[in-house]
Amino acid sequence: HFAIYAAAGMPYLLQLIGLCWLQTGPWLNMLAHEGRFHAIANDEHDVMIAALRNKDVEALAAAVEKDIREASQVLMLHLPQ
């Protein structure tokens, strides 16, 4: 993910994303034990790689957004009320 973010050439945004990842990192460990998420994430990562190879910026953005959205939906199931 960070290679994609860095390629955007927006250092301030990259720094902001890094800070967000630092705050969500402990929660992301929960995904390691979530079997359903691995299949979803792998599929989206394949789409991201294909979009990069095809230089399809719109498909790449959509795949990154979907990957993050899917992860957040799974995490929401595990967060305390």
N, C-alpha and C positions, 0 to 999 in steps of 0.2 A: 504494500500500500504506500509506504513512504517513498519508494522510488517513483511511483506515479505522481504523488503529491509534489515531490521535488522537481519533477520534469515540467510542472506547470510554470515554474519560474516566478513564483510568488512567495518570497521568503517570509513575509509577515504572516501570510496564511499558513505556511508550513509550520511556523513557530506556534501559531494558535492551535493548529491541529495537534501538534506535539503535546501541548499543555492539556488538551482534552483527553488524549490517550493516557497521559500520566494519571489523570483523575479516574479514568474508567478501567485502567489496567487490572486492578484487583477483581473487578466484576467480570472482566473478560476471561479470567481463569475458570469461571463457572461453565463457559462454553466447552472447555476441554472434556467435560463429563456429560455433555448434551449430545447424544448420538444423532438426533435428527439434524442438528445444525451442521455437522461435518459434511453431509451430503449436499446440503444447500450451499455452503461456503465453497466447496470444491467446484460445484457447477458454476457459480458466479466467478470464481477465479479463472476458470477455463474461458469464460466469456470475456473477461478482462484481457487475458493474454491474446485471444483471437483479435479483439478490438485493437490492441497495441500493434499487432502484426499487420493489420489492415489499415492502420493509421486512421481509424474511425473514432474520432473524438466523442461524438454523440453516444455511440454504443458503449464506449469506455465509461463515460460519465454516468450513464444509466446503470451499468453493471456495478460500479462502485457504490452508487446510491442504494441500489437494491441490496447489495451485500451488507452495508451498514444498517439499513432498515431491518433486514431479516435478523441480524445479530441483536439489534435493540429489542425486537419483539420477543426473542427467546429470553433475553436477559430480564425483561419486564416480568416474566413468569416467576423469576427467582428472587426478585427484590423484595425486601420486607415491606409490609404495608406502611 
